[in-house]
């Protein structure tokens, strides 16, 4: 992490994932994630929420090797709330989201 605020971002992710996140399973490993599946497309602040594209954030290290498989366009399925999603791509600068040490994944049902 580059500065003191990165540590706060990581702690914030942990608190939010614990209180409002979901358990998800990828390749037999469970992790607590942030899951966003909006009911309508809209822009909030500088983020676009696409109704047809749910997203998920998981912590670096929770699913070893998954980022690399997604980037190599290998089939990766993530199950959230009993629904299987195909991981389309990892987003963010350098493939790391800007909210702490997490990866953001665009999903498709």
Buried (B, 14 or more C-beta within 10 A) or exposed (E): EEEEEBEEBBEEBBEBBEEEBEEBBBEEEEBBBBBBBBEEEEEEEEEEBBEEBBBBBBBBEBBEEBBEBBEEEEEBEBEBEEEEBEBBEBBBEEBBBEBBBBBBBBBEE
